[in-house]
Amino acid sequence: MAERGGFTPDTELLDDIELKEPELYRVVLLNDDFTTMDFVVAVLVHVFHKSPQEAQKIMLDVHRKGRGVVGMYPWDIAVTKAEQVHRLARQEEFPLRCVVEEA
């Protein structure tokens, strides 16, 4: 391969690199007495791209069990989604909380 900018890739070195899947973290919605069920469903559809049926099921878990697992994501994505939930909840003046937990 032609040298570019003083760098010649070493294919042997690249072959020795072992890639690992990123660790996944659980994103969990927590129940409260003020956030509406409709808002929770809307957040699940908008932020987490759940179908309306999936969102309804998760919302009922949150309502009945006090918490509901929304999904498993790499750290950066999990934290970003939790922040989106908190931002949307604040905009609508709901106390909805979302936590990120080790899987």
Number of C-alpha atoms within 10 A of each C-alpha: 6 8 8 8 6 6 8 10 11 9 8 8 8 9 8 8 8 6 6 6 6 9 11 17 20 17 23 21 24 18 23 15 9 10 16 13 15 12 16 23 21 18 19 22 17 14 14 16 12 18 13 13 11 15 22 19 14 23 29 18 18 21 18 11 11 13 20 20 18 20 15 18 18 13 18 10 14 22 18 12 19 19 15 17 23 18 14 15 18 12 9 12 11 17 15 22 17 23 19 19 15 10 10
